[in-house]
Amino acid sequence: MRRLLLPLVLLAASPAAMAIDPELQGLYIGGGIGEATVELENEDSFADFKGDDTGYKFILGYRIIDWVAVELNYARYGEAEDEFLGFTIENEFTALSVSALGMLPLGQWDLFGRAGIANVEGDFRVVNLPGSADSDDNIEPMFGLGAQFRPMPNLGLRVEWELISLDIDDDDDDDRDGDDWVDMISFGVTYKF
């Protein structure tokens, strides 16, 4: 048994076991564009909000090993609008997020899941109604799923869905008021240095 222990330890510490591929590992930058949707539910009234607009994001990441990466992203989720009682309500969300990506390399493809936190800033206003502007700023959980195709070692083409769960207090009673979230389906490009 002791004779097998040293070879097993050396095998477990080998680069193959750690899945370190120099072609995958390293710093990368990128961006994406897609459709962002904002949904805010007010459980105390019928004043729910659901709107979408074009969103975009910038990506700075580091792939530590084949199956783990970390990313810092800045995203702007557009200016979504919805109508309520004849008024046009507009909101604008931006987020600075940090997340870990679990990646499954499959040849030239990567499947990945994302988990992290986002500092979300939201601005709200009723169009053509002075004094109706309000804003909110919170740290929120973030999740996502995606796939990436690498036609060349340094180039990645991505499709991704990401969601930020919002904790917006619509009526100032310090309780979460419903299923509030912002999400985006985006197509993007990354370049690894």
C-alpha positions as CSV (number, residue, x, y, z in Angstrom):
1,M,0.0,0.0,0.0
2,R,2.8,2.4,0.9
3,R,4.4,1.8,-2.5
4,L,1.3,3.0,-4.2
5,L,0.9,6.1,-2.1
6,L,3.8,8.1,-3.6
7,P,2.9,7.5,-7.2
8,L,-0.7,8.4,-6.4
9,V,0.4,11.7,-4.7
10,L,2.6,12.5,-7.7
11,L,-0.2,11.8,-10.1
12,A,-2.7,13.9,-8.2
13,A,-0.2,16.8,-8.2
14,S,0.6,16.5,-11.9
15,P,-0.4,19.3,-14.4
16,A,-2.8,16.9,-16.1
17,A,-4.7,16.4,-12.8
18,M,-4.7,20.2,-12.2
19,A,-5.9,20.7,-15.8
20,I,-3.4,23.4,-16.6
21,D,-3.3,24.1,-20.3
22,P,-1.2,27.1,-21.2
23,E,-3.5,27.8,-24.2
24,L,-6.5,28.2,-21.9
25,Q,-4.8,29.8,-18.9
26,G,-4.3,33.6,-18.6
27,L,-5.7,37.1,-18.7
28,Y,-8.4,38.0,-21.2
29,I,-10.6,41.0,-22.0
30,G,-13.9,41.2,-23.9
31,G,-17.3,42.5,-24.3
32,G,-20.9,41.6,-25.1
33,I,-24.1,43.0,-26.3
34,G,-27.7,41.7,-26.0
35,E,-31.2,42.1,-24.8
36,A,-31.6,43.1,-21.1
37,T,-34.9,42.7,-19.3
38,V,-35.9,44.4,-16.0
39,E,-38.8,43.1,-13.9
40,L,-40.0,44.7,-10.7
41,E,-43.0,43.4,-8.8
42,N,-44.9,45.4,-6.2
43,E,-46.9,43.0,-4.1
44,D,-49.0,45.9,-2.6
45,S,-50.3,47.2,-5.9
46,F,-50.7,46.4,-9.6
47,A,-47.7,48.7,-10.4
48,D,-45.5,46.0,-11.7
49,F,-42.7,47.0,-14.2
50,K,-41.4,44.9,-17.0
51,G,-39.3,46.3,-19.8
52,D,-36.4,45.5,-22.0
53,D,-33.7,47.3,-24.0
54,T,-30.3,46.7,-25.5
55,G,-27.6,46.1,-22.9
56,Y,-23.8,45.7,-23.1
57,K,-20.9,44.7,-20.9
58,F,-17.2,44.9,-20.7
59,I,-15.2,41.8,-19.4
60,L,-11.8,41.5,-17.6
61,G,-11.0,38.0,-16.6
62,Y,-8.3,35.5,-15.7
63,R,-8.6,31.8,-16.4
64,I,-6.7,30.2,-13.5
65,I,-6.9,26.6,-14.7
66,D,-8.9,24.9,-17.4
67,W,-12.1,24.7,-15.3
68,V,-11.9,27.9,-13.2
69,A,-11.9,31.6,-14.1
70,V,-12.6,34.8,-12.3
71,E,-14.2,37.9,-14.0
72,L,-14.7,41.6,-13.3
73,N,-17.5,42.9,-15.5
74,Y,-19.2,46.3,-16.0
75,A,-22.7,46.1,-17.5
76,R,-25.3,48.6,-18.6
77,Y,-28.7,47.1,-19.0
78,G,-30.2,49.9,-21.1
79,E,-33.1,52.2,-20.5
80,A,-36.2,49.9,-20.1
81,E,-39.7,51.5,-20.3
82,D,-43.1,50.4,-19.2
83,E,-46.6,52.0,-19.2
84,F,-48.8,52.4,-16.1
85,L,-52.0,54.4,-15.9
86,G,-51.0,56.4,-19.0
87,F,-47.5,57.2,-17.6
88,T,-44.3,56.0,-19.1
89,I,-41.9,54.8,-16.4
90,E,-38.2,54.5,-17.3
91,N,-35.4,52.9,-15.4
92,E,-31.7,52.4,-16.1
93,F,-29.5,49.8,-14.4
94,T,-25.7,49.4,-14.3
95,A,-23.7,46.9,-12.4
96,L,-20.0,46.3,-11.5
97,S,-19.7,42.6,-10.7
98,V,-17.1,40.1,-9.6
99,S,-17.8,36.4,-10.2
100,A,-16.2,32.9,-10.4
101,L,-16.8,30.8,-13.5
102,G,-16.8,27.0,-13.4
103,M,-15.8,26.0,-16.9
104,L,-16.1,22.6,-18.6
105,P,-13.7,22.5,-21.6
106,L,-14.9,20.3,-24.5
107,G,-12.4,20.6,-27.3
108,Q,-12.8,24.0,-28.8
109,W,-15.9,24.6,-26.6
110,D,-16.4,25.7,-23.0
111,L,-19.6,25.4,-21.1
112,F,-19.7,27.6,-18.0
113,G,-21.7,28.6,-15.0
114,R,-21.3,31.9,-13.1
115,A,-21.8,32.9,-9.5
116,G,-20.8,36.2,-7.9
117,I,-22.0,39.5,-6.5
118,A,-22.8,42.8,-8.3
119,N,-22.9,46.4,-7.1
120,V,-26.1,47.5,-8.9
121,E,-27.2,51.1,-9.4
122,G,-30.7,51.8,-10.6
123,D,-32.3,55.1,-11.6
124,F,-36.0,55.4,-12.0
125,R,-38.2,58.2,-13.3
126,V,-41.6,58.9,-14.8
127,V,-41.1,60.5,-18.2
128,N,-42.2,64.1,-18.4
129,L,-43.0,64.4,-14.7
130,P,-40.5,66.7,-12.9
131,G,-39.3,65.5,-9.5
132,S,-40.2,61.9,-10.1
133,A,-36.6,60.6,-10.2
134,D,-35.3,58.1,-7.7
135,S,-32.3,55.8,-7.4
136,D,-31.2,52.7,-5.6
137,D,-27.7,51.2,-5.0
138,N,-27.3,47.7,-3.6
139,I,-24.9,44.7,-3.5
140,E,-26.8,41.7,-5.1
141,P,-26.2,38.1,-6.0
142,M,-25.5,37.2,-9.6
143,F,-25.8,34.0,-11.5
144,G,-25.3,32.9,-15.1
145,L,-24.9,30.1,-17.7
146,G,-23.1,30.2,-21.0
147,A,-21.1,28.6,-23.8
148,Q,-18.0,29.7,-25.5
149,F,-16.4,28.6,-28.8
150,R,-12.7,29.1,-29.3
151,P,-12.0,29.1,-33.1
152,M,-8.4,30.2,-32.3
153,P,-6.5,29.8,-29.0
154,N,-6.7,33.5,-28.1
155,L,-10.3,34.2,-29.4
156,G,-13.5,33.2,-27.8
157,L,-17.1,33.7,-29.1
158,R,-19.7,33.6,-26.3
159,V,-23.4,33.4,-25.7
160,E,-24.5,33.9,-22.1
161,W,-27.5,34.4,-19.9
162,E,-26.9,36.3,-16.6
163,L,-29.3,37.3,-13.9
164,I,-29.0,39.7,-10.9
165,S,-31.6,39.2,-8.2
166,L,-32.6,42.7,-7.0
167,D,-33.7,43.5,-3.4
168,I,-35.7,46.7,-4.1
169,D,-38.0,48.0,-1.4
170,D,-40.8,49.6,-3.4
171,D,-42.8,50.9,-0.5
172,D,-40.1,51.7,2.1
173,D,-41.2,49.1,4.7
174,D,-37.7,47.4,4.8
175,D,-39.2,44.2,3.3
176,R,-38.4,42.7,-0.1
177,D,-41.4,43.4,-2.3
178,G,-41.4,40.6,-4.9
179,D,-39.5,39.0,-7.6
180,D,-37.3,41.8,-8.7
181,W,-34.5,41.1,-11.2
182,V,-32.5,42.2,-14.2
183,D,-31.2,39.7,-16.7
184,M,-29.4,39.8,-20.1
185,I,-28.9,37.4,-22.9
186,S,-25.7,38.5,-24.7
187,F,-23.4,37.6,-27.5
188,G,-19.8,38.5,-26.9
189,V,-16.1,38.1,-27.8
190,T,-13.1,37.6,-25.5
191,Y,-9.4,37.9,-26.4
192,K,-6.8,36.1,-24.3
193,F,-3.3,37.6,-24.0
